């Protein structure tokens, strides 16, 4: 490949990443608009205890759904890039393997409901959450296959429009259906039943959107045959990726998993409420992963390590810049946001701030891991295992410490959030250093323009906080914080390649 051709290929790669990132930015805004109604409905209608019970069960269900993909969200990109078979056949193998694991995991969880509800406070309807495992797995695989062809719009439609709006509408409607105690379905539809049923409906709706788009993009398999040996080989090949996914996912959910043993359902519901706001910036970086995977896969095959470093740093800065601005806009009026759930939810404000900070410091780890899973998957796994053990120690130790000090639930959930922040910062440092050594290139997402943009944005936020009523702080203060931050980042922090993220006309990605 000539130098000119190499430059053109790199420009197309950055363009593809920019196109996916821009699409997902609008997806983030849609997700924000859809998430707030659900949180308001869940907290105001169902209450903190029902929300905590729902969060406790969701940990196991989402874990099972993630395990069922068996690392194929990233492994599928490698198979499709190899081009050794019809693309739809590779997707069919992934679906079959995911289905077998999902059904097995669902049966296991159903047989042991205490894994979802350690407090043993559950009804028949709460068991229905296991029905979401299979569509969760297939939806993730379908969206990963579509992202390989740079179709990120379907992810936005499925995850940022259909899923949250179906969840919100169904939760609101089911609350009024489930309330009557004398109804013959009272055993199934108790007052808290709307949340698990609404979640199941939302997963099937989102997966249906993904499967329709997948059929249009890939068609039906051609001369595909069931081959147990091929499935076994596929499972073994993807096992390291599956373990890495499990560990990375574990760092996001270990806090909830641990808290459900140490605090009551109501504090857990408050923590989950804060986590839902904090996880909104997380969607920005996870949305880049399917697009970043195919680009890195090709450059790994061509041993173009300089291009990988450039792409990792570029995407890392985009994610960090976006997350920092969003974190400031959500953290400064944090008490008002938590108050949307009711007066009892305000005790989760400190947790919200720690969780938002955690998302900012985690960006480097995520983009570094996107390359490490292809370059040094076992070493990446060792680092991931170390970080999740660190998080377990910090989380349990922090909760026990604040308990010994006689502090209440407010500081117990804050300790769990702080442990997550420290863990993700450690993971970012370790994984960026490892990737830099492998590539022989510097890996760093930080630019001083982030600080110059944050300082005046914080000043604007504090003025709004201490001069405006709470409703105006949210409706006027949050946009003002973002406006100041974005203006400075655009004029002082973004170069030509950074502005590509917002360019309407971009080079088409390489076929």
TORSEFI-600760 format. One record per residue: x, y, z of N, C-alpha, C, O in turn. Coordinates in pm, whole numbers, plus 50000, padded with zeros to 5 digits. Layout:
# TORSEFI-600760
XYZXYZXYZXYZ...
END
This chain:
# TORSEFI-600760
500854988050000500005000050000500885012450000501805013350081500615022049909501405034249903501045043350020500045041450088501925053550041501665062850151500355070250130499605072450225500095074250004498845081449975497635072650001496625077150056497735059949958496625050749980496415048350129495275047450176497515047350204497395045450348496725057250415495885055350503497095069450375496465081350431494975081650398494155085250483494635077850274493225077750234492435067550315491305070150356493055055850339492375045550418492145050250561491085047950619493165057050618493015062050754491935072650762491185073350859491855081250657490825091450657489435085150649488495089850713489305074450569488025067650561487655061250694486495061150734488685055750764488425049750894487905060150994486905057851062488605071451002488175082051093486785087051054485965090251140486535087650922485215092050876484135082350920483055086550963484425069450910483445059350954483175060551103482035059651148484245062651181484075064351325483285076951356482445077151446483565087751281482855100251301481385098751268480515103851339481105091651158479715089751117478945082051225477825085851261479545071351274478885063651380478755071751508477725070951576479775079351541479725087451663478665098151657477955100551755478545104751540477525115151526476125109151537475255114751604475915097751472474615091051480474275087651624473135089351668475275082851698475025078851836474885090651930474285089452037475435102351891475225114151973473745117951973473175121052078473135117651855471705120351849470925109151918469885111551978471435096951908470825086051982470875088552131469925085252204471975094452179472095097752321471005107652363470375106052467470795117952279469765127852312468385121352317467575124352405468125112452221466835105352221466705096552344465635095752405467785089952380467765081252499467535089352626466825084952716468125101352631467925110052747466455113952760465885113352869465855117852648464455121852650463555110152690462545112152758463915097952647463085086352677463335080852817462435075052877464545082552869464885076853000464205084253114463785078053212464085097453102463515105353211462075101353242461735099853359461195099353141459835094753175459815081553250459035079853344460675072053209460695059253279461115060953424460485055453515462175068653447462645070653584461585077653667461395074353785460885087253608459835094253681458705084653715458215084553828458285076653618457195066953640457605056553744456855053653837458825050953728459265040353818459405045153961459055037954055459905057353979460145062354114458875067754179458595064954296458095075354103456915081854160455735072054177455015072854276455555063054080454425053854087454765041254167454005036954253455915035454137456255022454198457015024054330456845015854420457825034554343458565036854466459965031054465460305022854379460775035254562462185031354568462355016354592463275010354536461495010254674461654995954704461414987454581462184978154553460344990354505460064982754383461184984754281461564975454211461714996954274462814999754181464064992154223464814987254138464304991154355465444983554403465314968754376466294962154339464104963354394463874949254363464094946554213464684936454176463614955654130463804954553986465294954953950465754946953869466034964054011467474965053984468214952554026469134948153957467824946754140468464934654188468314923254089469274915954063467114921654034466864910853939467544913453806468034904253740467584926153767468134929753636469614926353626470114923553517470314926653738471744923153737471944909153681472794907053595471164899553729471324885753684470834883853540471454876553463469734890353505469174888853371470124894453266470384887953164470644906353290471554912453193472884904953188473524904153083473304899653302474524891553302474334879053217475214875453139473194872553231472914860753150472844864253003473354856852919472224875452968472154879752830473524882652772473794879352656474394888752852475744891552806476544878752788477264877252689476424869352883477124856552872476664848952749477464842252684475384849952716474834842552602475454847052470475514839252375475914859452462476574863852339477964857652324478494857152214478554852852434479844845952437480924853752361481684847952283480984866652384482024874752322481864876752173482754882252108480734872252118480584872851972480244886751920480274889051799479914896052008479714909651962480974915051897480924922751801482134910751951483414914651890483974903451804484584906151701483764891051846484284879851767483624878851631484234874151536482364883151622481664882651494482324891551390482344888251272482874902751434483584911551341484784904551279485074906351160485484896551359486634889151306486194878851202486844877451098485104871751227484624861751130484144868451002484434863650892483434879251016482944886150897484104892250817484054892650694485114897050886486274902850818487064892350743487664895250639487074880050794487824869350728487244866150591487984862750499485934867250577485294865050448485374850850397485314848650276485504841150485485634827150444484294820350416484274809250364483194826850450481884820750434480854831550406481154843450416479654827350371478584837050349478314844350481478184837950585478234857850479478064865350605476854860850686476914860250809475754857750617474544853550691474764840350763474144837850866475644831850710475954819050777476694821450908476444814751008477624830950906478344834351029477394839751134477514836551252476444848051091475454853451184474564842351237474214842251355474184832851151473334821651194474044813351301473414809451399475334810551283476084803251385476064810751517475854804851623476284823851510476294832051631474934831651700474864830751823473864832451621472524832051677472224818651745471654818251854472604807851680472304794751735473054792551866472474787851964474334796051867475124794451988474574803352100474464799052214474224815752066473664824852165472334819852219472054821252339471504814052132470204808952175470354797352273469654796852374471274788152244471484776652332471924781052471471434775952572472844790552476473334795352605472244803352677472074802052798471514811552603470474819852664469374811352726468934814152838468944800952656467884792352710468364784852834467604783252930469614780252832470164773252948470264782553068469914778853180470754794753044470884804353154469524808353209469354809753331468554809953121467194813653165466614802853255466014805853359466774790253215466244779253295466914778753432466264776053532468204781253435468944780753561468494791853656468274789453775468354803853603467914815053687466484812953736466164815953851465624807753649464234805153687464154794753799463314795653888465034785053791465044774653894465554779754028465204774254133466364790254025466934795854149466634810754154467524818954133465384814454183464994828654181465714837054286465774849254273466254830654390466984838254492468224844854434468754854354493468704840054319469834846554254469454860554206470304869354197468154862354174467664875654135467224883754255467394895954258466664877154353466054884054467466624878254597465984869754659467794882754639468414877254761467554879254886467664871554982466694889554885465834891955002464594882854999463764883255090464494874554894463364865254876462014872354876461004866854920462014884654827460784892454817460404893454670460774903054602459664883554622459304883654480457994876254461457574868254545457364879154347456114872554311456274865254178457354864754120455184859654133455214851854009455644860353890456394855753805455164872753885455494881353773456984884553766457534886653658457634884853884459064887953886459894877353815460984880053766459354864953810460054854353739460104856853588460984851853519459134864853539459044867053395460254874253338460454874253217461054880353423462234887253373463194877953298463944882553212463174865153329464084855953260463744854953112464594850853032462514858753074462134858452933462894868852851462864868452728463564878052918464314888552846465724884252809466374891052729466214873152862467594869152837467834866452688468794871352630466944858552629467134854852487467074866952394467984868352312466064875752401466084887352311467234896952338467724903452246467694897852462468864906152490470074901252412470784909152350470314888152416471474882452347471354883952196472294888552131470204880252139470044881151994470074895551945470594898451838469514904552024469554918651986470974923951980471334931151886471794920452079473194924952079473954919351959474734926451895473724906651928474424900551814473974906751681474794909251593472684909051668472174915051545472744929051525473154932651414472764936951630473294950651619474794950651594475294959451524475524940951649476954939851622477204936651475478114942251414476394927551417476544924251276476214936251188476874938451087475224944051225474874955951148475954966651160476254973651064476524968051280477584977951300478814974551218479554983551178479054961551191480194957751108480074964150970481074967250906478854965950924478614972650796478304987450817477704994050731478724992550932478615006750966477175011550971476905023350948476255002651002474865006351024474665008551174474364999151248474835020851217474645024251357473255029951381472775030551494472615034251273471295040251286470295030351347469415034251423470435017551312469515007651369469715006351519468745004451593470955007351566471215007051709470495018551778469905016851886470545030151716469855041751773468355039451777467715042051879467785034551667466345032051664465925021751770464935023551841466705010951778466345000151870466565003852016465675002152099467765008852047468155010952186467775024652240467565025952361467685034852154467425048352203466005053152176465585063252233465255046252092463875050352063462895039552107462085041652198462965027952043461955017552068462045012252211461045012152282463225007952253463355001652384462935010652500462105006552581463485022952512463105031152628461665036052624461025037252729461155038952505459775043852501458775032752528457775034952596459025020852477458155009452511458215006752661457195003952724459405007552719459585005552862458775015652943458085012053038458875028452904458175039052978456665037752966455945038353065456185035952843454735035252820454145022952888453105023652953454825011452873454314999152932454324999853084453384995353149455385005453142455465006453289454335015153342453735011853444454055026253274452975034953318451615028353306450795029053398451365021753192450065015353170449865003553266448775001953322450904995453285450764983553368450584986753515450014978753590451054998353558450865001953699449385002453734448964997553839448605008453647447175009953675446424996853655445364994653714446964988153569446354974953552446644966053672445814957953712447844967753729448314958353831447844961753972447974953454062447294973753991446984978154127445874970154195446044966754312444744966854129443644960254203444064947454272444584938254208443834946854403444224935054480443234923454462443594911854482441994926554423441004916154413440874910554272439964902654244441774914454183441734909354046442204894854044443034890954125441674886953951442034872653952443484870453912444024859653935444124880453854445544879253821446434886153925447584889353896445894888354044446664895754145447984888954177448974895654206448004875554173449254868354201450314871354095451514871354123449834873753973450764876753865451054891553855452204895653840449984899753865450134914053846450004921453979449024928553999450954919754069450934927354193451384941654163451844944254052451264951054258451544965054227452944967754171453144978054106453894959054193455224961354138455494953654011456614953753961454464946853959454684937953845454954945253715455524939553622454544957753708454674965053582456104966553535456354966353414457054968053626458444970253587459044958253515459564959853405458984945953573459564934653500458844931553369459494928253269457514932653367456784929653244457114939953137457304936453020457174952653176457514963253080458914961253023459144963552904459824956853107461194954553058461224943352955461904944552853460514932552981460464921452885459884926152752460424923052646458804933652757458184938752634459164947752557459234947052434459904956052629460824965252561461974957852494462414961952387462464947052554463564939552492463114932552364463844932152266461904927052367461404920452246461144930652135461404927852018460634942352171460374952652070461674957452006461754958751884462704960052088463984964752034464654954151949465204957251843464604941651993465214930851916464484928751784465104925451683463174930451784462414929251659462874939451557463014936151439463124951751600463634962051508465004958051453465264959651334465864952751540467204948751497467154937151398467914936951301466274927451421466204915751334465674919251196466114913651096464734928551189464224932851058465344939350977465514936450859466114948151041467224954650972468304944550935468924945750829468524934551020469534924350991469144916250867469994913450783467884912650857467414905050740467594913150612467994907750509467314925950618467464934250499468934935650460469244936650341469834935550557471254937650529471954924750487472824925050399471604913350547472334900950525471534890350450472104881350389470214891350455469414880950393469424868150475469834868050591468984857350411468944844350477470254836850455470954839450357470604827450545471814819350525471744811350395470654807750349472904808550337473004801050212473694787550239474854787050281472954776850215473494763250233474124761450372475174755350387473454767050470473954765850608473494752550668472344748550649474384745850738474074733150803474494733650949475524739550985473674727351033474044726451174475264717551188475274706251139476294722451256477534715051275477984716951420478574727251453477724707151507478104708551647479594711151667479974718751756480444704951585481884707051600482254721651568483114727551633481584727151466481874741151431481424750451544482124760051576480274747551603479794755651714480724754551835480984764551903481234742451860482174740751971483444748651946483954755352036483964748051823485154755651790484914770651802485784778051847483724774951762483374789151773483324793451919483814804151955482744785052002482664788152144484054789152207484314798252285484924779752174486274779852231487074791852182487834797852258486894795352055487634806751999487204819852063488014828952079485924820752100485404833252156485464833652308485094843752369485904822852372485904822452517486724833752580486234839952676487934836852532488674848052592487904861352580487904869352673487264863452464486474875652448485284875652545484934886052602484674863952563483544862952654483964866052798483244872952870485114860952837485604863752972485914878552989485624884453093486524884652886486814898952893485524907052901485434916652978484514903052823483224909952828482594908452966482034918053020482694896453023482084893953154482754902453261482074907853349484064903553254484774911453354484464926253336484214933253434484474931053211484164945153185482754948353228482504958753289481814939353197480434941253239480334940753391479564948253451481124931953451481084930653596481484943353668480924946453773482434950753612482824963253676481684973453674481654982553757480754971753580479614980953572478464976853663477644985153701478404964153699477254959153774477624953653911476744950553991478914952353938479324946754067478824955154182478494949854288478754968254162478284976954270476854973554309476544972354427475974971954210474584968254238474514954254298473754951754392475324944954243475314931254293475704930754440475104923354517476704938454478477164938454618476164945754708475824941054816475704957254661474804965354744473544957854784473034959954894473044949154697471784942454729471904933054848470894928854905473144929654887473344921255006473534929755132473354924755244473914942555115474284950755230473254961455264473184965955378472444965455167471464976055194470074970755157469944960455092469074978055200467704974055170467324977255027468094983054951466114973254991465644975354854465494990254820465774994254707465074998354917464875012554890466195019754859466245026954759467275018254941468545024454904469095019354772469705026854696468875006554744469325001054616468565007554501469135010354397467255009854521466465016654418466945030654393466975035254279467335037654499467865051254485469195051054410469435059554324470045041454441471325040154371471095037054223471765042654136470155028254195469845024854056469315037053981469625039053863468515045154049467995057553990469155066553948469165071853836470135068454037471315076554004472125070253893472635077253805472235057153896473015049953795472435051753656473185052253558471115052753646470485054353515470835067753452471025068453331470935078253531471405091053478472875090153440473285094953334473675083953527475115083253503475455074453384476475076553318474615064353357474925055353247474605061253111474965055353009473945072753107473665079052978474945082752903475035079652784475935089052967477195091352896477895078452855478615078252755477685067752931478315054952897477875050152760478655043752689476635053152721476135048652591476925054852478477025048952370477485066752501478265073052396479485064652361479815062952244480165059452463481375051952433481085037652390481795032152305480065031552447479755017952404479215017952262479325007952191478625029152220478125029952083479245030251981479045026151867480415035052021481545035351929482155021551909482785018851807481965012552008482674999852006482404991551881483364986551821481144989851837480914981651718481544987751592481954980351502481605001151585482195007651469483715006951477484385005051376484255008451597485705008151615486264994151591487384992751541485474983851625485934970051609486344966451468487474961751448485474968351367485864964851229487064972651179487904967151106487164985451217488284993751173489594988451232490594987151162489574985251361490784980151425491124966251372492294963051352490104958051348490344944551296491144944951167492094937251150490764953651077491474954450950492914959350969493834954150906493114969251056494464974451077495334964551154496554964551136494744956251238495514945551303496004935651199497154931351202495114932051107495484922651001496604928250914497454920850866496594941450893497624947850811498814952550892499754958350838498784950051024499844954351116500114969351108501254973851119499064976951090499174991451083498944997151223497885002651253499954995651308499794999151448499685014151471499005018551563500335021951388500215036451402498795041051381498305049951451498115035051284496715038751258495835034851376494915042251411496105023351437495305019051553495455029151667494465033151728496695033251695496925042951803496195055951774495595062051863496255060251648495585072751610494075071651629493445080951679493505060451588492055058751599491615057651745490595063251784492395050351824492055049051966492085062552036491185065852113493125070352009493245083552073492155093052024491585100752101491855092351893490835101151837489465098351898488785107451947489065085751895487775082151952487765084552103486755088852159488875081652168488965083852312488755098452349488075101452447489325107552270489125121752299487685125852273487095133252353487105121252163485695124252137484805120052255483955127552301485045107752301484215102352409484445110152538483495113952607485715112652571486035119752694485465133752693484895138252793485595140852581485085154552571483575154652588483045163052660482875145352523481415144952534480985141252675480085147352731481645131152731481235126652864481515137152971480725138653064482615144452958482935154653058481875165553058481435169953164481465169952940480435180352933479115175552989478455182753065478725163452952477465157953002477525155753152476555158353223478665150953201478825148653345478675161653424478025161853528479275172453374479145185353443477695190053444477195194953545477025188553329475635193153318474705185253407473695190653453475015172653434474165164453519474565165153666473705163953754475865167153693476335166553832476025179353910475635178754026476205190953846476025203553920474595205153969474395208654086473575202653886472195202653938471765188753984470585185253973472695180954036472435166954070471325165254172470525155954160471255174054272470205172654374468825174454311467875167554349468715183754216467445185654148467055173754063465885169854060468035167853995467745156053914467295144454001466305137753970468005142154110467605131354199466245134254262465485124954292465935146954282464645150554339463475147554249462325147454295463735145054120462665141154029462005128254076460825125954051462755119854143462215107254194461445108854322460725099654364461575120354386460905122754514461915127154619463115125354598461475132654730462395137554834463365126954885464515130054917462925114454893463785103854946464985100954857465995095654903464875104354729465925101054633467115110754638468165107954581466955122054705468015132154707469265126954777470365131954754469115116854863470295111554933471255104754836472385101654874470845102554713471735096354614472545106254533473185102354436472545119154572473245129354494474755126754490475365127754384475345123454604476795120654606477125108654518478135108654448476275098454521476485086754436476445090754289477265086154210475505099354252475405103954114476695110754069477165108353958477255119054153478495126254117479655116654098480425117954003479805107054189480875097154174480685088654048481645085653977479445084954019479185076553901479465084153772479975078353677479125097053768479405105053649480915106653629481405105853517481645108853739483105109753729483695096653681484675096553605483115085553724483595072453683483485070653532484375064853470482405075653472482235074253328483285082153250483725077853144483665093553304484675101653236486045094753239486715093953136486445089653353487775083553365487825069953297488915064853271486665064053268486645050653209486865050753058487115040153000486785062252994486835062852848488115056752792488075049552693489255059552855490525054352806490565039152812491085032652721490025033452917490005018852930489185012452819489575002352763488035018452788487145012552689487765012552550487745002352482488315023852508488895024452373490185016252365490485010552260490935015652474492145007352475491774992652464492424985052392490734988652536490324974652532489804970752394489934959152354489224980252320488744977452186489854972352096489604964552004491084976752122492244971752047492904959852115493374950752048492934959952247493614949152321492964935552300493664925452301491644935152281490984922252263491444915252134491284903152120492024922852042492544916851918494064915151922494604906551852494744923152004496214922852007496774914452122497794907752105496114914752236496644907752354495474904052444495354909152556494614895152395493374892452466493604886352604492844889052696494634877952618494854871552748495424881452849495024881452966496374889852805496894899952896495814910152933495754914953046494974913352837493854922252866492924915952969492414922753058492714902952956491864895853052492454896253192491734898153290493784894453202494434894853334494244908453399493934909353517494424919253320494234932753373492784934653417492524940453522491844929653336490434931053369490094923553498489344928653582490634911553514490394903853636490944911153758490324911353864492124917053742492704924553852491804936153892491584938654011491274943353793490464955053825489144951253892488674958453980488544940253851487264936653912487484931554055486634933554142488614924954079488944920954217489174933454302488724934154417489884943154244490094955854315488764962454349488574967454460487854962354253486554968554278485794961354389485174967754474485834948154388485134940654493485694944254631484934946354726487014944954640487644948354768487264962454812486904964654928487344972054718487044985954751485564987754785485224995154877484684980954711483254982654735482864977054872482234983954952483244964554898482884958355026483574965655142482964968155246484854969055122485584976155226484984989855254484864993855370484604997155148484015010355167482675009655239482405017755328481835000055201480524998755265480694995255413480005000755499481614986055443481834982155583482404993655665482064995355782483275001655603483885012855674482835023155714482795027555829481995027155617480985037255651479955031655750479385039155829479725018555745478805012355841479405012755981478705015956078480715009555992481385010156122481415024356177481395026256299481465034256089481475048156133480095053056171479925064456214479095044456156477745048056194477015056556094475995062656126477515056955971476875064955867475765056755801475805044455802474795063555744473615056955693473735052655548474825051955491472565049655489472505044455353473065054255251473595050055148472935067355279473455077355186474925074755156475345075355040475705071955259477145070255241477515055955203478585053655146476665046455232476905032855184476845032255032477735026454969475815038154974475725037854828476765047054764477245044454654477135057954835478195066654783479535059354783480345061354691479785051054882481045043454888481145033854770482215032254712480025027554733480035018654617480345026254489481085021354404479775038054475480035046254356481485050954351482095051054245482035054854465483425059254470484375047754436485395049854370484045035654481484865023954449484875021554299485915018054243483735023254233483685021654089484565032054019485255028753923484525044354066485335054954005486825051754014487545053053915487285047654131488715044354148489105032354063490185032054005488225022454056488515010453978488655013653830489595009053765487735021453775487775024553633488965033553599489535032453490489345042353691490545050453669491785041453663492665043653579491855031553750492975022153750493005014053621494075011853563491835009453575491765001753452492215010053332492905004953244491845022753328492265031553219493775032953215494385032353108494375034853330495835036353337496535023653291497435024153207496135012253345496804999653313496634995753166497584991353102495424997153113495174992652976495795001952873496244997352768495835014752902496485023952808497995021752804498605022652698498585018852919500035015952923500335003052847501305002552770499534992752868499734980052797499604981952647500424976852571498574989052603498384991152459499514999452400499954996752288499975009452473501075017752424502345009352403503075011552306502595000152491503784991552476503644982252357504624979652286502444977052333502234968052220502344975152087502894969751991501814987352081501814994751955503085002751933503405006551820503815005452040504975014152027504575028552002505345036351947503355031952043502815045352023502225050352155501845042452241502155063452168501595069352290500075068852284499475072152182499435064852395497985064252406497555073852516497845071752634496865084452477496455094552575495245102152520495315108152413494155101952594492945109152554492885123352609492055131352567493775126452703493675139252773494215150752688495265149452624493505161952689493985174552632493605185552731492535185152793494475195352744494235205952841493005214252808492455221052894492565213652683491365220952646490145216052724489185223552743490185203552770489085198452852488975206352982487875209453027490105209453043490095217053168489655231453143488875237053220490175237553033489805251453004488315252752975487715263153003487715242452920486285242752894485475240053021484385245453039486005231553108485275227753228485185239153330484155240853394486245246953344486265257353449485145267553432484385269653526485015274053315483875283453302482515276553305481535282553351482445264153257481165256953262480755254553407479575255953441481705251053492481415249253635480955262453697480025262653777481625273453659481255286553713479815289953678479055294753762479435287553552478055290053510477085281253588476035285953631477445268753606476595259553679476395263753824475285262753877477455268453889477345272554029476495285054042475735286454139476605294253946475755306153949474285301953938473435306854013473995292853845472615288053829472145280953956470985282453996473025273354017472645265454135472255274254252471305271154325472985285454271472765293654391471865305754366471575313254458471435307654243470585319254215469225315554158468295323654166469075303654103467825299854038467055289754123467665282054198465745289554112464985278654177465325265354111465875264954001464985254354179465425241254134464955237853993465715232253914463695241353961463185237953827463935245753720464195240453612464275258353749465015266353652466475261853642467095262753537467005256953754468375251753752468495240153653469495238853583467455231753648467475220353556467165224753413467885221153320466105232653396465665236253261466575246553194466735246353072467155255653273468015266153217469495263953247470345266353162469775259353368471175257753407471895246953330473025248953286471255235253312471905224353239472245228253095473375226053052471295234053017471675238352882472775249052882473625249052793472755258052982473775268452987475165262453011476145266652949475245252653101476525245953127477055239452999478215240952963476175232152931476575225452808476965235352700477935233152627476225246452688476505256252584477895262452602478645263652505478225266252724479545272152750480645261952724481655265052661480445249952773481455239352756481675236352608482815235552562480585234552533480695230952391481335242252311482145239552222480995254652341481575265952266483085266352283483815268252185483565264452406485015265052430485715252952368486765254352307485135241152384485745229152324485825230652173486845227152112484775235652111484745236951965485815246751915486495244051816485955257951984486885268251937488305266351986489255270751920488485259952100489825258652158490355244452162491565242452170489475234552155489925220852172489885212252049490655202652038489015215351953488835206851836489705211551720489725223251683490435201651663491175203951540490375199051420489205195551435490985198851301490265194551180489685180451191488535178151152490475171051244489965157451255488845156451357487915148551338488925164251464487865164151566486555169351507485485164051537486655179751424485435185551365484805176451262483665178651222485535166151218484965156551125483745149751186482855145051115483705149351319482585143051388481265149951355480195143951365481355162851316480145170651291480025174951145479155182951110480895169451060480825173050920479725165150852479595153050873478915171950770477795165250705478255155950593477705145150575479285160250518479775152250407481095146050444482065153150468481145132650447482345125450488482715115450382481855111050306484015111650373484395101050282483675088250319483485085350437483275080750218482595068150245483585058050304484745057850264483135049550399484015039450456484435029550351483745027250252485625023550374486135013550281485215001550280484684997750384484994995450163484094983750156484704972050227484094961350232
END
